Amino acid sequence: MKYGIICAMESEINLLLQDILASDKKAIAHREFIEGNLYGKDVVLVKSGIGKVAASLTTTILIDRFNVDEIIFCGTAGGIDKALNVGDVVIGDYTVQHDVVVMGELFTIPRVDVDYFPSNKNLTSALYNAVTSFIENDLKKDIPQSHLDEFHIRSPKAVIGTVASGDQFICDGSKNAWLEENVRNIQCVEMEGAAVAQVCYEFDIPFGIIRVISDSANDGSAVDFDAFVVEAASHFTRGTMKAFLSK
């Protein structure tokens, strides 16, 4: 079993890069693919870059050139569900491209005729258990209390639901309201996940996604995003992948 693990940004993947063993690096399409052993499993790590096209290209290379068996996308997202707080983690059971409108029809991708791309059920369940294990057992060992306090992370939770993706950075309350009204069981919004899901769907590769909430729809306080990723979110990603892969 070989896993492809994708993050959009360097700061999101850095801790995993520090931990991978016996790695081999290949440069393809201006991306560095790092193949090796991570927490006892064969993996390929790669930073995709931001946006749906960048993520789709990266996913295709992982499948076509590295023959990965499953793909996991990790990173951050903006919260839409008002029950979510900064530091909560969404495991996507479905992803949807919220910026697709064809002939007046929302979200449905032509040719494949799919609107909500399903994640692999077993992988989703395993990732949920891994996130929960990290939060319950290792969170406070891994992230200094001062950092948790800085971002008001007190009792983070894992939830399963829909992740919406689009080539837009959304910081508009009216757009959030539109997403909440139109996207079934939406939890959060980002810029890559549903594109990765579509490529995996078309190649018949199991796909899973985890997103750490970086800003909350019910909280107007500003969060230093770059600091949040380095000091908190990247630790959630590493802790979850360690709990998942070590089992």
Backbone bond lengths (Angstrom), bond angles and torsions (degrees), N, CA, C in turn:
res aa  C-N    CA-C-N  psi(-1)  N-CA   C-N-CA  omega(-1)  CA-C   N-CA-C  phi
1 M - - - 1.464 - - 1.522 109.32 -
2 K 1.314 116.06 126.63 1.463 121.37 177.50 1.527 108.53 -123.99
3 Y 1.334 115.51 128.17 1.460 121.97 -178.61 1.525 110.61 -102.32
4 G 1.323 116.00 136.36 1.448 121.44 167.74 1.516 108.32 -98.08
5 I 1.324 116.81 125.26 1.468 121.56 -179.05 1.523 108.01 -119.92
6 I 1.329 114.71 122.48 1.461 121.45 -175.46 1.524 110.12 -117.64
7 C 1.323 115.64 137.17 1.461 122.73 165.31 1.520 107.46 -128.24
8 A 1.304 117.04 152.08 1.463 120.00 -177.92 1.523 112.11 -77.63
9 M 1.342 117.38 -33.20 1.457 121.13 -170.65 1.521 111.82 -124.44
10 E 1.321 114.58 153.62 1.460 121.45 179.67 1.523 111.59 -56.90
11 S 1.326 116.46 -44.81 1.462 120.03 -176.16 1.524 111.95 -65.61
12 E 1.341 117.49 -24.22 1.453 120.50 179.62 1.529 111.97 -78.51
13 I 1.318 117.53 -26.54 1.456 120.82 -173.27 1.536 112.93 -106.31
14 N 1.337 117.63 -8.26 1.469 121.31 -171.57 1.526 114.27 -55.81
15 L 1.318 118.31 -43.30 1.463 120.13 -177.24 1.525 111.48 -66.66
16 L 1.324 117.42 -34.04 1.464 120.07 175.74 1.528 110.16 -67.83
17 L 1.318 116.72 -38.85 1.470 120.19 178.17 1.524 111.36 -63.04
18 Q 1.328 116.24 -33.40 1.468 119.50 178.11 1.523 112.26 -68.36
19 D 1.333 117.13 -27.08 1.461 121.20 -172.47 1.526 114.32 -97.61
20 I 1.327 118.33 -15.92 1.460 119.71 -176.35 1.533 110.35 -69.02
21 L 1.334 116.20 141.90 1.454 122.55 -176.08 1.536 110.75 -112.94
22 A 1.334 115.29 153.27 1.466 122.53 174.83 1.521 110.93 48.06
23 S 1.312 115.10 52.09 1.455 119.44 -171.68 1.526 112.35 -88.82
24 D 1.313 114.15 149.80 1.461 123.03 175.58 1.522 107.37 -125.05
25 K 1.319 117.45 130.38 1.457 121.23 -174.55 1.521 110.52 -107.77
26 K 1.332 114.66 135.99 1.466 120.88 176.08 1.521 108.13 -131.77
27 A 1.325 116.60 131.13 1.457 121.92 177.68 1.523 108.75 -97.45
28 I 1.327 116.26 118.96 1.458 122.49 179.20 1.523 108.05 -138.11
29 A 1.336 116.02 128.92 1.465 121.39 176.89 1.528 111.94 52.14
30 H 1.321 116.12 44.66 1.460 123.09 177.35 1.524 112.88 62.09
31 R 1.337 116.04 26.32 1.457 121.96 175.20 1.516 108.31 -126.43
32 E 1.327 115.53 149.08 1.461 120.40 177.64 1.528 108.47 -106.47
33 F 1.313 115.93 116.04 1.457 123.08 178.37 1.519 108.04 -98.99
34 I 1.334 116.69 122.62 1.463 122.00 -176.53 1.523 108.30 -111.03
35 E 1.323 115.43 114.07 1.458 121.88 -176.74 1.524 109.38 -106.30
36 G 1.329 117.14 130.99 1.459 119.85 -179.20 1.511 111.36 -178.79
37 N 1.333 114.97 -157.93 1.462 121.55 -178.16 1.526 108.79 -109.87
38 L 1.324 115.43 125.96 1.461 121.01 -179.70 1.519 108.39 -126.82
39 Y 1.323 115.65 114.03 1.473 122.18 178.54 1.536 111.62 53.77
40 G 1.357 114.31 37.41 1.457 119.87 173.96 1.513 115.88 91.99
41 K 1.336 118.17 0.53 1.468 120.95 -179.32 1.529 110.63 -123.62
42 D 1.332 115.49 153.18 1.463 121.47 175.09 1.523 109.19 -76.89
43 V 1.331 115.99 127.29 1.456 120.38 -178.19 1.524 110.66 -139.74
44 V 1.318 114.84 161.94 1.456 122.56 165.87 1.525 106.53 -125.14
45 L 1.331 116.00 120.17 1.469 121.66 178.29 1.516 109.20 -99.64
46 V 1.346 116.17 142.39 1.457 118.83 177.56 1.523 110.23 -156.68
47 K 1.324 114.16 141.92 1.470 121.41 170.48 1.519 106.88 -92.24
48 S 1.324 116.43 121.48 1.465 120.22 -174.84 1.518 113.88 -82.86
49 G 1.335 116.30 -30.75 1.448 120.23 -163.88 1.518 108.81 92.14
50 I 1.326 116.18 166.31 1.460 122.24 -172.39 1.528 110.88 -89.11
51 G 1.331 116.05 140.30 1.453 121.36 173.39 1.516 113.58 108.50
52 K 1.332 114.88 162.86 1.463 120.78 -172.64 1.519 112.88 -68.95
53 V 1.322 118.66 -40.30 1.458 120.38 -179.16 1.531 110.49 -66.33
54 A 1.333 116.07 -45.38 1.469 119.93 179.20 1.520 110.71 -59.70
55 A 1.327 116.90 -42.91 1.461 121.00 -179.48 1.526 111.54 -67.59
56 S 1.338 117.02 -40.12 1.460 121.01 -179.89 1.523 111.35 -64.43
57 L 1.324 116.82 -44.70 1.461 120.82 178.93 1.521 110.88 -60.65
58 T 1.317 116.14 -45.25 1.464 121.05 -179.63 1.521 111.03 -61.44
59 T 1.311 116.53 -43.31 1.461 121.22 -179.44 1.519 111.17 -63.55
60 T 1.325 116.68 -42.66 1.461 120.92 179.42 1.522 111.31 -60.99
61 I 1.320 116.59 -41.40 1.466 120.12 178.67 1.522 110.71 -65.18
62 L 1.320 117.34 -42.80 1.468 120.31 178.49 1.525 111.25 -57.21
63 I 1.320 116.32 -41.49 1.457 120.34 -177.10 1.528 111.09 -76.19
64 D 1.323 116.31 -45.45 1.460 120.87 -171.85 1.526 113.35 -79.43
65 R 1.330 116.69 -36.83 1.473 119.96 -174.38 1.525 113.22 -100.22
66 F 1.333 117.34 -28.14 1.465 120.21 -175.09 1.530 113.12 -111.70
67 N 1.316 116.52 -5.38 1.473 121.47 175.17 1.527 112.87 53.21
68 V 1.321 116.61 44.18 1.462 119.37 178.35 1.527 109.51 -69.64
69 D 1.324 115.61 151.59 1.462 121.20 -177.78 1.531 112.21 -93.00
70 E 1.326 117.00 -31.20 1.461 122.09 179.16 1.522 108.24 -143.90
71 I 1.320 116.07 152.94 1.467 120.94 -179.72 1.520 109.76 -127.35
72 I 1.336 114.38 135.25 1.471 121.71 178.48 1.524 108.04 -124.71
73 F 1.322 115.98 129.08 1.458 120.56 175.31 1.527 108.40 -105.19
74 C 1.330 115.90 130.43 1.468 122.14 -178.62 1.525 109.86 -124.16
75 G 1.311 116.05 147.88 1.457 118.78 175.98 1.512 112.11 164.62
76 T 1.332 115.07 -154.32 1.458 121.80 -177.19 1.524 110.02 -115.34
77 A 1.322 115.66 166.29 1.463 121.11 178.22 1.514 109.32 -157.40
78 G 1.326 114.76 161.76 1.456 120.56 173.91 1.515 110.47 -89.62
79 G 1.308 116.97 133.77 1.451 121.08 -179.23 1.525 111.96 -73.43
80 I 1.324 115.82 137.57 1.463 122.14 173.63 1.522 110.24 -110.47
81 D 1.316 116.76 -48.43 1.463 120.34 176.46 1.533 108.90 -61.44
82 K 1.315 116.30 127.27 1.469 120.29 -175.37 1.521 113.17 -69.84
83 A 1.332 117.19 -9.92 1.463 120.00 176.59 1.521 112.05 -80.71
84 L 1.335 117.16 -8.86 1.459 120.80 -177.74 1.525 111.02 -89.77
85 N 1.332 115.02 143.13 1.458 122.64 176.12 1.525 109.59 -121.73
86 V 1.314 115.14 163.57 1.467 120.08 175.29 1.529 109.41 -56.31
87 G 1.327 116.24 130.06 1.457 121.46 -178.98 1.516 114.21 97.50
88 D 1.337 117.68 -14.07 1.462 119.02 171.83 1.526 109.19 -68.95
89 V 1.320 116.31 159.10 1.463 120.66 -175.98 1.525 109.44 -125.62
90 V 1.324 115.45 128.50 1.456 121.59 177.21 1.519 109.36 -101.86
91 I 1.328 115.67 129.03 1.451 121.78 170.77 1.523 105.88 -106.63
92 G 1.323 116.44 116.63 1.456 119.52 -172.97 1.517 112.73 -79.76
93 D 1.331 116.37 121.72 1.463 118.85 170.83 1.521 111.13 -89.77
94 Y 1.342 115.91 -20.57 1.458 122.19 171.89 1.524 108.64 -140.66
95 T 1.327 115.35 150.91 1.461 120.79 170.91 1.519 108.16 -128.20
96 V 1.345 115.60 152.06 1.460 120.69 -177.64 1.527 108.59 -144.03
97 Q 1.330 116.22 142.72 1.459 121.08 177.70 1.531 108.20 -91.28
98 H 1.317 115.29 99.96 1.468 120.36 -169.97 1.515 113.08 -72.83
99 D 1.330 117.76 -13.65 1.464 120.41 -178.79 1.521 112.86 -98.13
100 V 1.331 117.68 10.36 1.463 121.10 178.01 1.527 109.70 -94.99
101 V 1.331 115.02 121.14 1.465 121.85 173.36 1.529 106.91 -136.41
102 V 1.328 117.00 115.84 1.463 122.14 -178.37 1.529 108.56 -122.47
103 M 1.322 116.56 119.94 1.470 122.18 179.62 1.527 110.88 52.53
104 G 1.332 114.99 39.03 1.447 120.48 177.54 1.516 115.45 81.47
105 E 1.341 117.17 -2.40 1.464 120.72 -178.94 1.525 110.30 -97.32
106 L 1.335 115.30 126.35 1.456 120.20 -177.14 1.522 111.50 -77.27
107 F 1.337 114.69 135.56 1.465 124.68 161.74 1.533 116.04 76.90
108 T 1.321 120.09 -25.00 1.461 120.90 -173.19 1.528 110.96 -72.59
109 I 1.335 115.78 127.88 1.459 122.27 -178.65 1.529 108.92 -86.42
110 P 1.334 117.78 123.21 1.463 119.24 179.53 1.538 111.97 -59.64
111 R 1.294 115.47 155.61 1.458 127.85 -179.54 1.515 112.33 75.56
112 V 1.349 118.21 -53.39 1.463 118.01 177.06 1.528 111.16 -80.86
113 D 1.332 116.87 -20.27 1.461 123.57 176.73 1.537 111.86 55.61
114 V 1.327 114.96 46.77 1.467 121.83 178.91 1.520 108.14 -124.74
115 D 1.325 116.46 137.00 1.460 119.64 172.97 1.531 110.84 -103.27
116 Y 1.328 116.58 -52.98 1.456 120.59 178.93 1.533 109.22 -102.90
117 F 1.341 115.76 113.33 1.464 119.57 -179.04 1.532 109.13 -84.11
118 P 1.332 117.45 123.52 1.464 119.87 -178.46 1.525 111.97 -78.97
119 S 1.312 116.65 137.08 1.464 120.88 168.96 1.527 108.48 -78.24
120 N 1.325 115.38 160.30 1.461 119.65 176.76 1.535 109.35 -65.06
121 K 1.320 116.77 127.98 1.466 120.47 -174.27 1.524 112.44 -63.83
122 N 1.328 117.63 -43.70 1.467 119.97 -179.74 1.522 111.14 -65.20
123 L 1.318 115.73 -40.31 1.459 120.04 179.80 1.526 110.65 -67.57
124 T 1.316 116.83 -40.83 1.465 120.80 177.77 1.522 110.89 -61.12
125 S 1.314 116.65 -44.38 1.466 120.66 179.26 1.523 110.90 -63.87
126 A 1.334 116.79 -43.46 1.464 120.46 -179.53 1.530 111.22 -65.26
127 L 1.328 117.41 -38.88 1.465 120.51 178.31 1.522 111.32 -68.30
128 Y 1.325 116.81 -38.52 1.466 120.16 175.92 1.533 109.83 -59.80
129 N 1.322 116.51 -45.53 1.468 120.15 179.65 1.525 111.12 -64.46
130 A 1.332 116.71 -36.36 1.466 120.31 -179.91 1.525 110.96 -68.35
131 V 1.331 117.37 -42.84 1.460 120.65 177.27 1.522 110.20 -61.46
132 T 1.325 116.33 -46.35 1.464 121.01 -179.57 1.523 110.94 -61.01
133 S 1.329 116.43 -41.77 1.469 120.75 178.64 1.524 111.08 -61.71
134 F 1.336 116.79 -43.90 1.462 119.79 179.12 1.525 111.32 -62.84
135 I 1.329 116.43 -46.50 1.463 120.23 -178.44 1.527 110.78 -61.37
136 E 1.318 116.75 -43.51 1.466 120.35 -174.85 1.528 112.94 -76.93
137 N 1.326 117.57 -32.75 1.464 120.11 -169.98 1.522 115.95 -111.11
138 D 1.336 118.17 -28.97 1.460 118.90 -168.89 1.524 115.22 -128.49
139 L 1.323 117.54 -11.57 1.459 120.28 -175.04 1.521 112.49 -53.47
140 K 1.333 116.72 -52.18 1.465 119.66 -174.50 1.517 112.89 -77.01
141 K 1.344 116.89 -15.14 1.459 119.77 172.43 1.526 111.02 -79.46
142 D 1.324 115.55 -30.25 1.462 120.96 -171.60 1.523 113.11 -92.88
143 I 1.327 116.90 -34.93 1.466 120.69 -176.92 1.523 109.05 -111.85
144 P 1.329 118.29 122.25 1.461 120.21 179.77 1.531 111.96 -56.12
145 Q 1.320 116.11 144.79 1.464 120.33 -179.17 1.524 111.47 -58.55
146 S 1.334 116.21 -32.89 1.466 119.22 179.78 1.529 111.35 -62.48
147 H 1.328 116.68 -34.86 1.461 119.84 177.88 1.524 111.04 -73.35
148 L 1.319 116.38 -40.50 1.466 119.17 176.29 1.527 110.63 -60.32
149 D 1.326 116.10 -41.51 1.466 120.28 178.99 1.528 111.24 -66.20
150 E 1.334 116.09 -39.65 1.460 121.07 -178.80 1.526 111.62 -56.60
151 F 1.351 115.42 -38.82 1.467 119.76 -176.49 1.531 112.34 -104.20
152 H 1.326 115.88 12.41 1.466 122.30 176.68 1.537 111.74 57.23
153 I 1.342 115.58 38.55 1.466 120.76 177.64 1.520 107.57 -91.65
154 R 1.330 115.86 110.74 1.463 119.96 -174.98 1.522 112.08 -114.79
155 S 1.284 117.74 -56.77 1.472 120.98 -179.49 1.522 108.79 -133.52
156 P 1.323 117.89 70.84 1.466 119.61 -176.58 1.523 111.60 -64.41
157 K 1.317 114.92 151.84 1.468 120.45 -178.42 1.519 109.79 -132.59
158 A 1.324 115.21 159.85 1.459 122.66 173.00 1.513 108.79 -103.32
159 V 1.330 116.51 135.24 1.457 121.17 177.21 1.525 108.96 -133.76
160 I 1.324 115.39 154.04 1.463 121.91 177.33 1.517 108.56 -112.12
161 G 1.320 116.60 134.31 1.458 120.13 179.14 1.512 110.97 178.96
162 T 1.337 115.56 -165.96 1.457 121.54 -174.57 1.523 111.55 -85.41
163 V 1.334 114.92 135.22 1.461 122.92 172.98 1.523 107.72 -106.74
164 A 1.323 117.21 124.76 1.463 121.81 178.87 1.523 109.69 -100.73
165 S 1.337 115.36 139.26 1.467 121.11 -177.21 1.519 110.45 -127.64
166 G 1.324 115.36 145.78 1.460 120.20 175.61 1.514 110.23 -167.78
167 D 1.316 116.74 159.36 1.459 121.28 -179.94 1.524 110.31 -84.42
168 Q 1.321 114.18 57.12 1.461 122.10 177.71 1.524 108.09 -145.95
169 F 1.338 115.42 137.59 1.461 119.52 169.83 1.524 106.52 -91.42
170 I 1.320 116.68 112.09 1.460 121.10 -169.77 1.528 111.47 -97.45
171 C 1.304 115.83 120.01 1.474 121.10 174.07 1.526 108.89 -140.18
172 D 1.321 114.11 45.27 1.455 122.03 -173.55 1.523 108.07 -129.25
173 G 1.329 116.05 119.34 1.447 120.19 -177.80 1.522 113.02 -59.80
174 S 1.344 117.42 -34.88 1.460 119.68 -179.83 1.522 111.10 -68.81
175 K 1.330 117.30 -35.59 1.467 120.35 176.80 1.523 110.45 -69.09
176 N 1.320 116.45 -40.12 1.471 119.70 175.29 1.522 110.75 -57.48
177 A 1.332 116.30 -43.56 1.461 120.44 -179.83 1.522 110.70 -64.49
178 W 1.344 117.29 -39.01 1.465 121.06 177.57 1.523 110.87 -62.63
179 L 1.322 116.06 -43.78 1.462 119.94 178.95 1.522 110.83 -62.53
180 E 1.317 115.54 -43.78 1.469 119.38 -179.00 1.531 111.10 -62.79
181 E 1.312 115.79 -34.54 1.464 120.27 -178.94 1.529 112.33 -76.49
182 N 1.339 117.13 -33.86 1.463 120.40 -169.36 1.525 115.55 -104.91
183 V 1.327 118.09 -20.27 1.467 120.46 -176.86 1.522 109.46 -102.83
184 R 1.301 115.73 122.91 1.465 122.25 -176.88 1.529 111.27 -63.40
185 N 1.324 116.66 125.24 1.467 123.84 175.25 1.527 112.48 52.72
186 I 1.333 116.32 38.77 1.462 119.37 -178.07 1.523 110.67 -67.85
187 Q 1.323 115.04 138.13 1.461 122.08 175.70 1.527 111.23 -112.02
188 C 1.327 116.10 -43.32 1.465 118.39 -173.07 1.524 109.91 -154.72
189 V 1.343 114.92 169.04 1.458 121.34 -178.41 1.516 110.02 -133.19
190 E 1.331 115.98 140.97 1.466 122.74 179.41 1.520 108.86 -152.31
191 M 1.350 118.19 -157.75 1.465 119.46 -168.66 1.526 115.04 -129.21
192 E 1.336 118.85 9.09 1.466 118.62 -175.51 1.529 116.09 -139.00
193 G 1.308 117.63 -36.52 1.457 121.64 -162.49 1.515 115.91 -54.98
194 A 1.349 118.14 -44.85 1.460 119.93 -176.56 1.520 111.95 -69.56
195 A 1.327 117.34 -26.99 1.464 120.09 175.79 1.527 110.45 -68.59
196 V 1.328 116.02 -42.43 1.465 120.22 175.23 1.524 109.87 -61.77
197 A 1.321 116.01 -42.55 1.463 120.53 179.70 1.518 111.88 -61.03
198 Q 1.335 117.16 -39.29 1.465 119.38 179.43 1.524 111.33 -65.19
199 V 1.323 117.20 -44.67 1.469 119.81 178.77 1.528 110.12 -60.99
200 C 1.325 116.84 -44.84 1.468 120.24 178.58 1.529 110.90 -62.19
201 Y 1.320 116.74 -40.05 1.463 121.61 178.60 1.525 110.62 -59.88
202 E 1.322 116.28 -44.75 1.459 119.82 -176.97 1.524 112.60 -72.56
203 F 1.324 117.40 -27.18 1.463 121.27 176.03 1.531 112.46 -92.88
204 D 1.326 116.74 -2.63 1.467 121.74 -178.07 1.526 111.67 59.90
205 I 1.335 115.26 46.57 1.469 122.68 177.93 1.524 108.41 -110.51
206 P 1.332 119.12 128.40 1.464 120.92 177.51 1.530 111.28 -58.17
207 F 1.324 115.11 137.91 1.463 121.77 -174.60 1.519 110.05 -131.30
208 G 1.343 115.65 141.13 1.458 121.80 173.42 1.515 109.61 -139.42
209 I 1.333 116.32 156.19 1.461 120.24 -176.97 1.519 110.47 -145.24
210 I 1.334 115.70 136.04 1.465 121.33 172.40 1.529 108.50 -127.16
211 R 1.326 115.69 138.91 1.454 121.69 -179.74 1.531 109.67 -135.21
212 V 1.317 115.60 125.54 1.462 121.92 176.27 1.529 108.34 -88.86
213 I 1.315 117.01 129.50 1.459 121.14 -175.93 1.538 109.87 -75.04
214 S 1.340 114.53 121.46 1.466 120.84 -177.98 1.522 112.68 -98.77
215 D 1.314 116.99 -21.47 1.459 120.56 175.58 1.516 108.33 -150.42
216 S 1.312 115.08 145.98 1.455 121.29 -170.30 1.518 111.29 -111.45
217 A 1.330 115.96 140.13 1.462 120.47 178.85 1.521 112.37 -66.59
218 N 1.335 117.14 -19.86 1.466 119.24 -177.64 1.528 112.11 -103.79
219 D 1.332 116.95 15.34 1.467 120.28 -176.08 1.519 108.59 -137.29
220 G 1.316 116.94 117.11 1.449 120.71 -178.45 1.524 114.03 -85.15
221 S 1.325 118.45 -3.46 1.462 120.73 -177.53 1.521 110.66 -71.33
222 A 1.317 115.31 141.01 1.459 120.66 -178.63 1.521 110.47 -80.01
223 V 1.331 115.63 140.36 1.456 122.01 176.07 1.513 107.74 -116.71
224 D 1.324 116.83 133.75 1.461 121.35 173.66 1.525 107.13 -70.88
225 F 1.337 116.47 101.50 1.461 120.53 -171.11 1.522 112.00 -61.00
226 D 1.324 117.65 -46.75 1.462 120.37 -177.68 1.528 110.89 -60.79
227 A 1.330 116.60 -42.70 1.464 120.08 178.60 1.520 110.52 -66.63
228 F 1.335 117.23 -38.67 1.456 120.93 179.90 1.524 111.41 -60.47
229 V 1.328 116.51 -44.32 1.470 119.65 -179.31 1.518 110.94 -62.98
230 V 1.322 116.30 -46.34 1.472 120.35 -176.61 1.525 111.41 -70.03
231 E 1.320 116.85 -44.41 1.465 120.75 -170.83 1.522 114.13 -89.90
232 A 1.333 117.27 -16.01 1.474 119.18 -176.33 1.519 112.95 -135.09
233 A 1.330 117.52 -63.51 1.468 120.71 -170.56 1.521 112.94 -59.41
234 S 1.323 117.37 -41.11 1.474 119.58 -179.33 1.518 111.08 -64.28
235 H 1.319 117.53 -28.37 1.466 121.16 177.00 1.528 110.80 -73.11
236 F 1.338 116.74 -36.96 1.464 119.88 173.29 1.535 109.96 -60.08
237 T 1.333 115.91 -43.86 1.463 120.11 -179.49 1.519 111.13 -62.59
238 R 1.334 116.25 -48.90 1.467 118.74 -179.97 1.523 111.34 -63.56
239 G 1.331 117.35 -44.52 1.456 119.96 -178.92 1.513 112.28 -62.30
240 T 1.343 115.99 -40.47 1.466 119.62 179.13 1.523 111.18 -67.07
241 M 1.328 117.31 -45.18 1.461 119.71 179.56 1.521 112.01 -65.15
242 K 1.336 116.74 -35.22 1.462 119.21 177.64 1.523 110.75 -66.21
243 A 1.340 117.20 -44.59 1.463 120.65 178.58 1.521 110.79 -64.77
244 F 1.322 117.31 -38.56 1.467 121.25 -178.17 1.526 111.47 -71.73
245 L 1.320 117.12 -51.21 1.469 120.18 -173.14 1.524 112.12 -73.82
246 S 1.309 117.47 -32.07 1.468 119.31 -177.74 1.516 112.26 -69.58
247 K 1.339 116.42 -15.46 1.468 120.03 176.75 1.524 111.27 -98.98
